[in-house]
Structures are given as structure tokens and as C-alpha cells.
């Protein structure tokens, strides 16, 4: 045992005292020698008699260069420390801000719950039904005292959906506008582009508008993603203005966890349904044939699959008769006119546009969401162009869908493109272990004809979907293992589609290579 202790003493002494302490001591000695002024004076005294005037000049320049290098090293160290401190402070501030927002949201929910409990207690104490006024006029009092007093009134005397009932009253005698049913898809693209420029000071490229409009033919969920300030929210907002039907903006909050954030919830104490503006607009859409747009602003600041999961499932149903959402479990006779059995049918004329900023404060959007949506990248600001003053457009959603159906027949995806796509599918399965899937193939046959109908080309539409629906999945793979395969895929695209085509897909693959 004594030998082991002596061995450990010698071993640890060699490691810590001679090793680590030697390193620290050596660094300290080195720094001390750098600033050893007396030693520098001795060196000058030793060599001063052997230097000529020119040598002195060169010696002084050498010293200045050495000092400049030393100052540069010190400045670089200080700069790195400042950057680290600033970055760390930013991260800490962001975390504190998110925690504060979450705390405030919890407090609001708690206060709202307490308020509802107090209100329910007051209603109970007054002997009133929820929604009934505590002030009784003489006529009411006389009726209650008379023989005709209604003693069998129940909660069914008032509507649980205040906002939806107001929509019923406001649109009771609604007359539809004169829709422009002669306009074509390319004309819509040009009109909207000129409208956004001349009326709102927003400038968009033809391709962005074609992609945006063609996406309406493919899915009910469109995702606009990219850097901040490029007009992601402005695009659907301007589109609503253009169609004389303002878009509803739902600002997603970090605390959103379920469907109630989108629709509202039934309050058991007041016996009323607390409707959101989104639900109100969805109900309004049951009266009209206009195109309705709901903007989910910064949709990934909370997990999309939490609060939008039910909508994703419903809108995925092939039959629109199954687009039904349940609001309340029981049925009252005074429910909204266009509801049935406590349920609301989701209309065919509403689309949802989510905006995404990919940064540290947001969640990654899952494949479940991406696969059901059409993602469009907007990474650059539009360039100014002079546009003529353009009026709004009254557009019927049925006419829009009819134009999409005509495009699907007129601009059907060519057999050559489908063959090349099938061969590409085999190539990707073999080299990357990924497959397209039936959903993506269906989206392709819907989207590309509509994109061509809007004025685009088939190869550009195919390039867009390949890049955003298939190649995007490569980010989930280990890029270091597929680096050589990515280069082979670029060569494959050049060979089968031409060097001048599929530019967006090839640019994306080249960016992935640079990340490795």
C-alpha cells in the first residue's frame, strides 16, 4: 500500500507540478520576458556601437513592426472577448425575454380564469341566466308577476356564439358583388403585381406571384419563409386588399399549445364560446364566395403541429364534405345559422398563409407540416418598377378553381417530365435512401399546370417543387457522408435536364456542399 501511495505522489507530481504548472509558469515567464524593459536596454547597449545610421533605421523599423504585431494580437484577443460577451449577453437576453413572455401569458390565463369564476358567482347570486341583464324594467316585472310569465326559460334562450351571431345579423340580406369571371391567371398575376406597386409601394417579381397564386391550387397551407424584412407578411396582406377582402392576421404566440388558440374555447361558467377573429372570419366565409386569407404570422414561434394539427388533418381529407370541425359537444336551437350539431364546416374559399423566420427564437418546422404545405422562399427585397394605377379585383373562388382545373387539362405535366421524375426518384432512393411519396407526386400534378397557367414554364415548376419538397429533406441527413453523392446528383441533373435548367435545385445542392 505504501508503494502505491509513493507511486501516486511521483506520478501526480510529474503531471500537475512539472506538467500543468510548468505550462502556466512558462506562459507567465514568457509574458514577463516580453515586457522586460531592462533587458531590451542591455541589448541596445551591447549593439549600439556596431550600428551605422542606416542599420539604426532598419533596427527601429523592426522594433516598430514587432510592437505593431504585439498590439494587433492584443487587440484581436480583446475583440474576441468583447464578441463573446456580447453574444452571450444576447442569448441570455433572448432567453429571459421568452421566459418573461411565457410567464405573462400564464398570468393572463390565470387572471382570465379568476375573472370568469367571479362572474359566474355573481350570475349565480343574482339568480340570472348567463347573458341576462340584472336590470329589470317595469314591463318585464309585470310579465313575471302576471299569468303569462315564462317560467320554463332555459340557457337555450341566447346564443353561445356572440360573434358568429353578429355575422348572421350583419349578412342576413347579403348580396354578392359582381365578380370578374372573365379574367385569366396571367392577368391576375399582372394586375396584382401592378396593384401592389402602385397602391401599396410593394414590389414583387413575377415568379414570386406565380408561385404564390399556383400554390392556391395545390394546398390550403402556404408557407412563406426567408430573412426578415423581405415582404413575407405583406404579400398575403396585399393580396387580401387586392381582392377587396382583408386578410385576417393571427399573430402566433410562444404560448400556443392547442387548437383553442386558433378557434377559441367554450367557457363552462358563462356558457359562452369565446370566439377568435379567425373563427369569425371562417364563419363569414360560409356566406360568401370571395377568397379568404388567414395569415399565421411567425407561425413557428410555437410548435405548428401543436396548435394547427387538427387543421392539417381535416384539410388533408380528400372529400370536402369531411372538412368539419367540432366546436361544442351539445346542440342548442339558438346556434349560428350555418353550424350544425355544434359543428362548423370549413369552407373551400379560405387559405392559410404562414410566415416563418428561421432563427434561434423559433422552432424547426417538421416534415409533417412541410409535406402538406407549399413552402416559398422570399430572401430578397423586390426592386422598384414603375406600374400603372391598378384597381381592385372582385374574384370568385369558384372561378379561380375552375381556371386551375382548366390549366390541369391544358398544361398537363408531360410524359417526358414524369419519366425523368420517376428515374430521379430511383436515383435518390439508391443514393440517399429517400423517396418522393404519393402526396408529393399529387402536388406536382396540381401545382405545375397551374404555375404554367400563370405564365411560368414546366421545367421551372418542376425545379421549384424538387428543390423545396424533396431536396430540402437532405438537411436531415448527415451531410458529411453524402458530400460526394451531392456532387453526383448535380451531375445527374445536368445530364438529364440540361445544364441551363434546374438552376434552383443545383444552387441549393451547391450551398449544402459549402456547409460541409
FIROKE-443509 format. One line per field, with one value per residue (C-alpha): chain; residue number from 1; x negated, y negated, z negated. Coordinates in nm, 2 decimals, padded with zeros to 4 digits, m for minus. Layout:
BEGIN
chain	(A_...)
resi	(NUM_...)
u	(X_...)
v	(Y_...)
w	(Z_...)
//
This chain:
BEGIN
chain	(A_A_A_A_A_A_A_A_A_A_A_A_A_A_A_A_A_A_A_A_A_A_A_A_A_A_A_A_A_A_A_A_A_A_A_A_A_A_A_A_A_A_A_A_A_A_A_A_A_A_A_A_A_A_A_A_A_A_A_A_A_A_A_A_A_A_A_A_A_A_A_A_A_A_A_A_A_A_A_A_A_A_A_A_A_A_A_A_A_A_A_A_A_A_A_A_A_A_A_A_A_A_A_A_A_A_A_A_A_A_A_A_A_A_A_A_A_A_A_A_A_A_A_A_A_A_A_A_A_A_A_A_A_A_A_A_A_A_A_A_A_A_A_A_A_A_A_A_A_A_A_A_A_A_A_A_A_A_A_A_A_A_A_A_A_A_A_A_A_A_A_A_A_A_A_A_A_A_A_A_A_A_A_A_A_A_A_A_A_A_A_A_A_A_A_A_A_A_A_A_A_A_A_A_A_A_A_A_A_A_A_A_A_A_A_A_A_A_A_A_A_A_A_A_A_A_A_A_A_A_A_A_A_A_A_A_A_A_A_A_A_A_A_A_A_A_A_A_A_A_A_A_A_A_A_A_A_A_A_A_A_A_A_A_A_A_A_A_A_A_A_A_A_A_A_A_A_A_A_A_A_A_A_A_A_A_A_A_A_A_A_A_A_A_A_A_A_A_A_A_A_A_A_A_A_A_A_A_A_A_A_A_A_A_A_A_A_A_A_A_A_A_A_A_A_A_A_A_A_A_A_A_A_A_A_A_A_A_A_A_A_A_A_A_A_A_A_A_A_A_A_A_A_A_A_A_A_A_A_A_A_A_A_A_A_A_A_A_A_A_A_A_A_A_A_A_A_A_A_A_A_A_A_A_A_A_A_A_A_A_A_A_A_A_A_A_A_A_A_A_A_A_A_A_A_A_A_A_A_A_A_A_A_A_A_A_A_A_A_A_A_A_A_A_A_A_A_A_A_A_A_A_A_A_A_A_A_A_A_A_A_A_A_A_A_A_A_A_A_A_A_A_A_A_A_A_A_A_A_A_A_A_A_A_A_A_A_A_A_A_A_A_A_A_A_A_A_A_A_A_A_A_A_A_A_A_A_A_A_A_A_A_A_A_A_A_A_A_A_A_A_A_A_A_A_A_A_A_A_A_A_A_A_A_A_A)
resi	(1_2_3_4_5_6_7_8_9_10_11_12_13_14_15_16_17_18_19_20_21_22_23_24_25_26_27_28_29_30_31_32_33_34_35_36_37_38_39_40_41_42_43_44_45_46_47_48_49_50_51_52_53_54_55_56_57_58_59_60_61_62_63_64_65_66_67_68_69_70_71_72_73_74_75_76_77_78_79_80_81_82_83_84_85_86_87_88_89_90_91_92_93_94_95_96_97_98_99_100_101_102_103_104_105_106_107_108_109_110_111_112_113_114_115_116_117_118_119_120_121_122_123_124_125_126_127_128_129_130_131_132_133_134_135_136_137_138_139_140_141_142_143_144_145_146_147_148_149_150_151_152_153_154_155_156_157_158_159_160_161_162_163_164_165_166_167_168_169_170_171_172_173_174_175_176_177_178_179_180_181_182_183_184_185_186_187_188_189_190_191_192_193_194_195_196_197_198_199_200_201_202_203_204_205_206_207_208_209_210_211_212_213_214_215_216_217_218_219_220_221_222_223_224_225_226_227_228_229_230_231_232_233_234_235_236_237_238_239_240_241_242_243_244_245_246_247_248_249_250_251_252_253_254_255_256_257_258_259_260_261_262_263_264_265_266_267_268_269_270_271_272_273_274_275_276_277_278_279_280_281_282_283_284_285_286_287_288_289_290_291_292_293_294_295_296_297_298_299_300_301_302_303_304_305_306_307_308_309_310_311_312_313_314_315_316_317_318_319_320_321_322_323_324_325_326_327_328_329_330_331_332_333_334_335_336_337_338_339_340_341_342_343_344_345_346_347_348_349_350_351_352_353_354_355_356_357_358_359_360_361_362_363_364_365_366_367_368_369_370_371_372_373_374_375_376_377_378_379_380_381_382_383_384_385_386_387_388_389_390_391_392_393_394_395_396_397_398_399_400_401_402_403_404_405_406_407_408_409_410_411_412_413_414_415_416_417_418_419_420_421_422_423_424_425_426_427_428_429_430_431_432_433_434_435_436_437_438_439_440_441_442_443_444_445_446_447_448_449_450_451_452_453_454_455_456_457_458_459_460_461_462_463_464_465_466_467_468_469_470_471_472_473_474_475_476_477_478_479_480_481_482_483_484_485_486_487_488_489_490_491_492_493_494_495_496_497_498_499_500_501_502_503_504_505_506_507_508_509_510_511_512_513_514_515_516)
u	(00.00_m00.29_m00.45_m00.12_m00.10_m00.46_m00.39_m00.08_m00.28_m00.55_m00.30_m00.07_m00.37_m00.50_m00.16_m00.05_m00.37_m00.61_m00.35_m00.05_m00.22_m00.52_m00.29_m00.14_m00.48_m00.62_m00.34_m00.40_m00.77_m00.71_m00.48_m00.73_m01.02_m00.81_m00.78_m01.14_m01.24_m01.59_m01.68_m01.59_m01.81_m02.10_m02.05_m02.07_m02.38_m02.55_m02.49_m02.48_m02.85_m02.83_m02.52_m02.56_m02.29_m02.11_m02.13_m01.98_m01.68_m01.62_m01.65_m01.40_m01.16_m01.19_m01.11_m00.80_m00.68_m00.72_m00.53_m00.26_m00.22_m00.20_00.06_00.25_00.25_00.37_00.64_00.76_00.78_00.98_01.21_01.28_01.36_01.60_01.78_01.81_01.95_02.19_02.31_02.35_02.55_02.78_02.85_02.92_03.15_03.34_03.40_03.50_03.74_03.90_03.94_04.10_04.34_04.43_04.48_04.70_04.91_04.96_05.06_05.31_05.47_05.48_05.64_05.89_05.99_06.04_06.24_06.47_06.52_06.61_06.85_07.01_07.05_07.22_07.45_07.55_07.60_07.83_08.04_07.97_07.90_07.57_07.60_07.92_07.93_07.95_08.18_08.55_08.78_09.14_09.28_09.07_09.15_09.52_09.49_09.31_09.59_09.87_10.02_09.82_09.48_09.24_09.11_08.96_08.68_08.35_08.00_08.12_08.27_07.95_07.67_07.34_07.16_07.18_06.95_07.09_07.45_07.34_07.22_07.56_07.73_07.49_07.51_07.88_07.95_07.61_07.59_07.27_07.07_07.03_06.74_06.50_06.54_06.36_06.02_05.73_05.45_05.18_05.40_05.44_05.06_05.00_05.29_05.18_04.82_04.91_05.17_04.91_04.66_04.90_05.12_04.91_04.54_04.47_04.26_04.26_04.11_04.34_04.21_04.30_04.65_04.69_04.56_04.79_05.10_05.03_04.99_05.36_05.44_05.23_05.29_05.48_05.15_04.88_04.55_04.35_04.00_03.68_03.50_03.68_03.80_03.85_04.23_04.34_04.64_04.70_04.76_05.08_05.19_05.17_05.34_05.64_05.65_05.63_05.93_06.14_06.14_05.88_05.67_05.71_05.37_05.33_05.00_04.88_04.76_04.49_04.76_04.98_05.03_05.36_05.65_05.82_05.56_05.69_06.06_06.14_06.29_06.62_06.65_06.83_06.90_07.05_07.19_07.05_06.79_06.50_06.45_06.13_06.12_06.00_06.32_06.53_06.37_06.41_06.78_06.81_06.67_06.97_07.18_06.96_06.78_06.49_06.13_06.04_05.68_05.57_05.21_05.04_04.77_04.44_04.61_04.31_04.26_04.47_04.48_04.70_04.80_04.95_05.20_05.25_05.25_05.63_05.65_05.37_05.57_05.90_05.77_05.59_05.92_05.99_06.36_06.45_06.76_06.53_06.39_06.58_06.46_06.64_06.69_06.92_07.04_07.41_07.66_07.88_08.15_08.00_07.67_07.53_07.74_07.45_07.35_07.49_07.48_07.23_07.00_06.88_06.80_06.47_06.52_06.35_06.27_06.02_05.65_05.39_05.05_04.79_04.47_04.15_03.83_03.56_03.36_03.27_03.61_03.82_03.89_03.80_04.10_04.14_04.18_04.54_04.61_04.38_04.52_04.87_04.78_04.61_04.31_04.19_03.86_03.85_03.49_03.45_03.63_03.83_03.68_03.87_04.05_04.30_04.65_04.98_05.25_05.45_05.79_05.90_06.05_06.37_06.27_06.50_06.31_06.51_06.38_06.03_06.06_06.22_05.91_05.69_05.89_05.86_05.49_05.46_05.61_05.44_05.09_05.09_04.74_04.56_04.49_04.12_04.11_04.29_04.05_03.75_03.90_03.95_03.59_03.48_03.69_03.50_03.17_03.25_03.37_03.05_02.80_02.98_03.24_03.52_03.84_04.09_04.41_04.76_04.85_04.56_04.65_05.01_04.89_04.67_04.95_05.17_04.90_04.70_05.00_05.13_04.78_04.76_05.12_04.99_04.72_04.44_04.27_04.30_03.93_03.92_04.22_04.06_03.73_03.92_04.10_03.79_03.59_03.85_04.03_03.75_03.40_03.50_03.51_03.13_03.08_03.19_02.92_02.55_02.41_02.05_02.15_02.34_02.10_01.97_02.33_02.45_02.19_02.31_02.67_02.57_02.40_02.72_02.94_02.71_02.72_03.09_03.24_02.97_02.71_02.92_03.22_03.30_03.09_03.27_03.21_02.85_02.78_02.94_02.72_02.41_02.50_02.53_02.18_02.04_02.19_01.98)
v	(00.00_m00.23_m00.17_m00.27_m00.59_m00.69_m00.59_m00.82_m01.10_m01.08_m01.03_m01.32_m01.54_m01.48_m01.55_m01.86_m02.02_m01.95_m01.94_m02.17_m02.41_m02.41_m02.52_m02.80_m02.90_m02.90_m03.13_m03.37_m03.37_m03.44_m03.73_m03.87_m03.85_m04.03_m04.33_m04.31_m04.67_m04.65_m04.35_m04.55_m04.83_m04.59_m04.46_m04.82_m04.89_m04.58_m04.66_m05.04_m05.08_m04.84_m05.01_m05.26_m05.52_m05.30_m05.00_m05.21_m05.30_m04.93_m04.83_m05.09_m04.98_m04.62_m04.71_m04.91_m04.61_m04.38_m04.62_m04.65_m04.28_m04.26_m04.53_m04.36_m04.03_m04.21_m04.40_m04.07_m03.90_m04.19_m04.19_m03.82_m03.86_m04.15_m03.95_m03.65_m03.87_m04.04_m03.71_m03.56_m03.86_m03.85_m03.48_m03.54_m03.84_m03.63_m03.35_m03.60_m03.77_m03.44_m03.34_m03.67_m03.63_m03.28_m03.40_m03.69_m03.46_m03.22_m03.52_m03.64_m03.29_m03.27_m03.62_m03.54_m03.22_m03.40_m03.67_m03.41_m03.23_m03.57_m03.64_m03.30_m03.36_m03.70_m03.55_m03.27_m03.52_m03.74_m03.44_m03.52_m03.32_m03.39_m03.68_m03.81_m04.18_m04.24_m04.54_m04.45_m04.72_m04.75_m04.57_m04.27_m04.28_m04.29_m04.00_m03.79_m03.87_m03.80_m03.49_m03.49_m03.48_m03.23_m03.00_m02.75_m02.96_m02.78_m02.85_m02.79_m03.14_m03.31_m03.22_m03.08_m03.23_m03.61_m03.70_m03.44_m03.55_m03.91_m03.78_m03.62_m03.95_m04.16_m03.92_m03.83_m04.02_m03.98_m04.04_m03.91_m04.16_m04.15_m03.91_m03.93_m03.58_m03.67_m03.73_m03.48_m03.36_m03.57_m03.88_m03.82_m03.80_m04.12_m04.31_m04.21_m04.29_m04.64_m04.69_m04.61_m04.85_m05.14_m05.13_m04.99_m05.05_m04.68_m04.53_m04.16_m03.96_m03.78_m03.45_m03.50_m03.59_m03.30_m03.06_m03.22_m03.20_m02.85_m02.73_m02.80_m02.52_m02.27_m02.31_m02.52_m02.59_m02.81_m02.88_m03.20_m03.17_m03.37_m03.66_m03.93_m04.24_m04.09_m04.12_m03.78_m03.91_m04.20_m03.96_m03.79_m04.11_m04.30_m04.01_m04.05_m04.42_m04.34_m04.11_m04.36_m04.11_m04.20_m03.91_m03.81_m03.83_m03.58_m03.67_m03.34_m03.35_m03.13_m03.00_m02.85_m02.48_m02.36_m02.43_m02.67_m02.94_m02.94_m02.89_m02.98_m02.78_m02.72_m02.88_m02.64_m02.93_m03.18_m02.92_m03.12_m03.03_m03.27_m03.31_m03.43_m03.66_m03.36_m03.17_m03.47_m03.51_m03.14_m03.17_m03.48_m03.28_m03.04_m03.33_m03.45_m03.32_m03.56_m03.43_m03.45_m03.45_m03.39_m03.49_m03.29_m03.54_m03.39_m03.06_m02.87_m03.08_m02.80_m02.44_m02.43_m02.07_m02.16_m02.43_m02.35_m01.97_m01.93_m02.17_m01.97_m01.65_m01.80_m01.98_m01.66_m01.48_m01.41_m01.48_m01.83_m01.71_m01.58_m01.93_m01.96_m02.09_m02.03_m02.34_m02.24_m01.89_m01.98_m02.14_m02.45_m02.58_m02.93_m02.82_m03.01_m02.95_m02.79_m02.55_m02.21_m01.97_m02.21_m02.17_m02.41_m02.31_m02.45_m02.64_m02.58_m02.95_m03.00_m02.96_m02.98_m03.15_m03.11_m03.32_m03.18_m03.33_m03.07_m03.19_m03.10_m03.21_m02.98_m02.61_m02.39_m02.31_m01.94_m01.73_m01.67_m02.03_m02.09_m01.79_m01.93_m02.28_m02.47_m02.65_m02.96_m03.13_m03.51_m03.61_m03.94_m04.27_m04.35_m04.60_m04.92_m04.94_m05.19_m05.05_m05.19_m05.27_m04.95_m04.89_m04.61_m04.28_m04.10_m03.74_m03.44_m03.14_m02.90_m03.09_m03.06_m02.69_m02.65_m02.82_m02.58_m02.28_m02.41_m02.45_m02.10_m01.98_m02.23_m02.22_m01.86_m01.75_m01.60_m01.23_m01.31_m01.51_m01.23_m00.97_m01.18_m01.24_m00.86_m00.80_m01.07_m00.91_m00.58_m00.76_m00.94_m00.62_m00.44_m00.71_m00.89_m00.65_m00.90_m00.87_m01.12_m00.97_m00.98_m01.32_m01.50_m01.34_m01.46_m01.81_m01.81_m01.72_m02.00_m02.27_m02.26_m02.31_m02.60_m02.75_m02.72_m02.86_m03.17_m03.23_m03.01_m02.71_m02.34_m02.29_m02.59_m02.45_m02.11_m02.27_m02.46_m02.15_m01.93_m02.19_m02.27_m01.94_m01.68_m01.82_m02.01_m01.67_m01.63_m01.87_m01.60_m01.37_m01.35_m01.59_m01.47_m01.12_m01.23_m01.50_m01.30_m01.19_m01.55_m01.62_m01.31_m01.44_m01.77_m01.59_m01.37_m01.69_m01.84_m01.52_m01.45_m01.80_m02.02_m02.25_m02.55_m02.40_m02.31_m02.61_m02.65_m02.28_m02.29_m02.62_m02.46_m02.15_m02.36_m02.56_m02.23_m02.13_m02.45_m02.37_m02.06)
w	(00.00_m00.08_00.26_00.43_00.24_00.33_00.69_00.70_00.54_00.80_01.09_00.98_00.90_01.25_01.41_01.21_01.08_01.36_01.64_01.59_01.35_01.59_01.87_01.66_01.53_01.88_02.01_01.72_01.78_02.15_02.08_01.83_02.08_02.34_02.12_01.97_02.04_01.87_02.09_02.40_02.28_02.23_02.58_02.72_02.52_02.65_03.02_03.04_03.12_03.42_03.59_03.87_03.93_04.19_03.96_03.68_03.91_04.00_03.64_03.53_03.81_03.70_03.34_03.46_03.67_03.37_03.15_03.41_03.43_03.05_03.04_03.31_03.11_02.80_03.00_03.15_02.81_02.67_02.98_02.94_02.57_02.65_02.92_02.68_02.41_02.65_02.80_02.45_02.34_02.64_02.59_02.22_02.30_02.55_02.31_02.04_02.28_02.38_02.01_01.93_02.22_02.11_01.75_01.86_02.07_01.78_01.56_01.82_01.84_01.46_01.43_01.70_01.52_01.19_01.36_01.52_01.18_01.01_01.30_01.26_00.89_00.94_01.20_00.96_00.67_00.88_01.00_01.36_01.67_01.83_02.07_01.90_01.78_01.40_01.46_01.50_01.63_01.52_01.82_01.75_01.39_01.47_01.70_01.44_01.19_01.44_01.56_01.88_01.71_01.87_01.60_01.84_01.99_02.03_02.14_02.49_02.50_02.60_02.85_02.71_03.01_02.98_03.27_03.51_03.43_03.51_03.85_03.91_03.84_04.05_04.35_04.33_04.65_04.81_05.19_05.36_05.57_05.94_05.98_06.27_06.42_06.74_06.60_06.67_06.44_06.62_06.59_06.22_06.18_06.37_06.20_05.85_05.92_06.05_05.77_05.50_05.67_05.75_05.44_05.16_05.26_05.26_05.54_05.62_05.90_06.15_06.04_05.67_05.76_05.99_05.72_05.46_05.69_05.82_05.46_05.41_05.65_05.45_05.08_04.82_04.64_04.79_04.61_04.68_04.54_04.56_04.39_04.21_04.40_04.74_04.75_04.64_04.44_04.68_04.98_04.85_04.68_05.01_05.18_04.95_05.02_05.39_05.37_05.16_04.87_04.60_04.47_04.11_03.92_03.64_03.46_03.32_02.96_02.79_02.55_02.82_02.74_02.89_03.13_02.88_02.97_03.33_03.28_02.92_02.64_02.46_02.11_01.88_01.63_01.87_02.11_02.40_02.66_02.67_03.04_03.21_03.51_03.71_03.63_03.70_04.04_04.11_04.04_04.25_04.54_04.53_04.65_04.94_05.24_05.20_05.15_04.78_04.65_04.29_04.21_03.93_03.86_03.74_03.72_03.59_03.28_03.13_03.25_03.55_03.51_03.17_03.25_03.62_03.61_03.63_03.93_04.10_04.06_04.17_04.48_04.58_04.63_05.00_04.96_04.88_04.71_04.43_04.37_04.04_03.71_03.38_03.16_02.87_02.76_02.72_02.96_02.88_03.11_03.10_03.25_03.56_03.87_04.07_03.80_03.73_03.43_03.26_03.56_03.84_04.19_04.31_04.63_04.96_05.01_04.72_04.74_04.46_04.52_04.26_04.24_04.10_03.97_03.91_03.61_03.25_03.12_03.33_03.36_03.66_03.88_03.91_04.22_04.13_04.19_04.48_04.67_04.66_04.75_05.04_04.90_05.09_05.02_05.02_04.95_05.13_05.14_05.46_05.69_05.77_06.10_06.24_06.25_06.37_06.12_06.08_05.93_05.70_05.83_05.73_05.77_05.71_05.56_05.79_06.09_05.96_05.90_06.25_06.40_06.21_06.34_06.70_06.66_06.53_06.86_07.09_06.94_06.81_06.70_07.00_07.00_07.05_06.73_06.54_06.68_06.58_06.23_06.19_06.28_06.04_05.77_05.83_05.82_05.49_05.33_05.43_05.32_05.04_04.91_04.97_05.17_05.31_05.18_05.34_05.18_05.35_05.68_05.65_05.55_05.86_06.10_05.94_05.90_06.22_06.46_06.25_06.25_06.63_06.65_06.45_06.71_06.59_06.75_06.68_06.61_06.36_06.18_06.16_06.04_05.77_05.63_05.65_05.45_05.18_05.14_05.19_05.17_04.86_04.68_04.73_04.44_04.20_04.33_04.23_04.49_04.44_04.55_04.86_04.98_05.28_05.35_05.37_05.64_05.83_05.81_05.96_06.25_06.29_06.31_06.57_06.78_06.77_06.75_06.92_06.77_06.82_06.63_06.27_06.15_05.82_05.73_05.83_05.64_05.33_05.36_05.40_05.08_04.90_05.02_04.88_04.53_04.51)
//
